[in-house]
Amino acid sequence: MAAPAAGGMFAEGVAAALESWPALQIALENGFGGVYGQQKADWMVTAVEQYFLDNADLDREEVEELLAEMLDNEFDTVVEDGSVSEVAEEIWTTFALCRRGQEAEVRGRIQRLAQRRLSMRVEAAKSRAEGAGGEDSEEEEEDGGAEVRPWSQGNYQPNVH
């Protein structure tokens, strides 16, 4: 059994990583987890934390496989955009920092993820408000109305099946 992570900080880090993961949030918003979708997302935090505690020396690929399997089994969602490995890396690194007692670094990561989550929500609200307007500008009609921005700017749209 691996050494426990610093207090509940690892669970906070896992929750922050999952809450800022666009693919999981889109699955939740669209009801892919059924009526218990939010409970399933909450369970994922506990299950991931326990997986780390029960398995010594996990590598990133094992964490990635766990997350992909959970998303598929619980939300009937397959993500092929590379975000599963990014979230796995975030969680794996957070665990390593917790084991080394680097609380300040973990807090910084949690704060950064919270900012990303907030940014995603603001962009989603803007998109809904713009969509409710009903009229496209000439500029949007000329370019098809599509604007592509990287995930770090909060407009990431995963390939969710």
ChimeraX attribute file (.defattr): number of C-alpha atoms within 10 A of each C-alpha:
attribute: neighborCount
match mode: 1-to-1
recipient: residues
	/A:1	10
	/A:2	13
	/A:3	12
	/A:4	16
	/A:5	20
	/A:6	17
	/A:7	11
	/A:8	11
	/A:9	17
	/A:10	28
	/A:11	21
	/A:12	17
	/A:13	26
	/A:14	23
	/A:15	23
	/A:16	23
	/A:17	25
	/A:18	24
	/A:19	20
	/A:20	23
	/A:21	22
	/A:22	21
	/A:23	24
	/A:24	22
	/A:25	18
	/A:26	14
	/A:27	19
	/A:28	19
	/A:29	12
	/A:30	11
	/A:31	14
	/A:32	18
	/A:33	22
	/A:34	15
	/A:35	10
	/A:36	13
	/A:37	18
	/A:38	15
	/A:39	11
	/A:40	18
	/A:41	22
	/A:42	14
	/A:43	12
	/A:44	19
	/A:45	21
	/A:46	13
	/A:47	16
	/A:48	20
	/A:49	22
	/A:50	13
	/A:51	16
	/A:52	21
	/A:53	17
	/A:54	14
	/A:55	11
	/A:56	11
	/A:57	10
	/A:58	14
	/A:59	11
	/A:60	18
	/A:61	14
	/A:62	12
	/A:63	21
	/A:64	20
	/A:65	14
	/A:66	17
	/A:67	19
	/A:68	19
	/A:69	15
	/A:70	19
	/A:71	23
	/A:72	16
	/A:73	12
	/A:74	16
	/A:75	19
	/A:76	15
	/A:77	20
	/A:78	18
	/A:79	16
	/A:80	14
	/A:81	14
	/A:82	10
	/A:83	19
	/A:84	23
	/A:85	18
	/A:86	15
	/A:87	20
	/A:88	24
	/A:89	18
	/A:90	19
	/A:91	26
	/A:92	23
	/A:93	16
	/A:94	27
	/A:95	25
	/A:96	14
	/A:97	18
	/A:98	23
	/A:99	16
	/A:100	11
	/A:101	14
	/A:102	14
	/A:103	17
	/A:104	11
	/A:105	13
	/A:106	22
	/A:107	16
	/A:108	11
	/A:109	18
	/A:110	22
	/A:111	14
	/A:112	15
	/A:113	21
	/A:114	17
	/A:115	15
	/A:116	22
	/A:117	20
	/A:118	15
	/A:119	17
	/A:120	22
	/A:121	17
	/A:122	14
	/A:123	15
	/A:124	14
	/A:125	12
	/A:126	12
	/A:127	12
	/A:128	11
	/A:129	11
	/A:130	12
	/A:131	11
	/A:132	9
	/A:133	8
	/A:134	8
	/A:135	10
	/A:136	13
	/A:137	9
	/A:138	10
	/A:139	9
	/A:140	12
	/A:141	11
	/A:142	10
	/A:143	9
	/A:144	10
	/A:145	12
	/A:146	9
	/A:147	8
	/A:148	9
	/A:149	11
	/A:150	9
	/A:151	15
	/A:152	10
	/A:153	11
	/A:154	20
	/A:155	19
	/A:156	18
	/A:157	14
	/A:158	18
	/A:159	13
	/A:160	14
	/A:161	10
